[in-house]
């Protein structure tokens, strides 16, 4: 059997330059990255760019405190009941001592950050740069912008001890199933996952029960889910599990280390004022 090759075909094999049509020099770097092998120089540059984004995320989020990440749609406005639900759960989480982390955008993300801010808690966002720019919502104490979705997802998972998932679309489902897969495969250990908006998630829960019946997932995978529309109940369950399983306590936060220059950013911002 002939060896498979990922090298571009010779010019005579692809008329009119079709190989480069969708991955040409004008394509955004992130789009081009996902369109097969590129020039080695480009891929090395992109590797360094990804490493830099990971490093910035680690530095920025290391001291934000024990987080709970709230996922949900960017499309619900302040008058929507799911916005009100997100705002309430953000408030309950802040009052329980958690930093509320979201994707930093509008809708449910804004609602959770708003609830935390209004309760005097800490509110953090991991914002994604999009062609139609998603601006950070106005209820963030601090945020960091990411160009790569996968780097952003690493940060949303790495620094959180629980996940609250409100109604949303493809992005929310992607984030939910990413977390459930990490738990199922043992990459993260029994982190609490709560679904809020019971009527919205009903068809999905029916599908998951069918998957359990067909043994494509284990019944224990379903048992891990907290399903409730009561913010107090959800936050109480999250708090109990976080303290029991991860040994969290109401104590002082980790402080920056001066010899690693971890206070440099704060010092530089003060200097510029």
Secondary structure, DSSP 8 states (H G I E B T S, - for coil): ------S---GGGSGGGGGGSSSSTTS-HHHHHTSS---HHHHHHHHHHHHHHHHHHHHHHTTS-SEEEEE--S---TTSHHHHHHHHHHHHHHHTT-EEEE-SSSTHHHHHHHHHHHTT--EEEEEE--SS-----TT-SEEEEES-HHHHHHHHHHTEEEEEE-S--HHHHHHHHHHHHHHHTTSS---EEEE--HHHHHHHHHHHHHHHHTTSS-HHHHHTEEE-S-HHHHHHHHHHHHHHHH---S-------GGGTTTHHHHHHHHH-
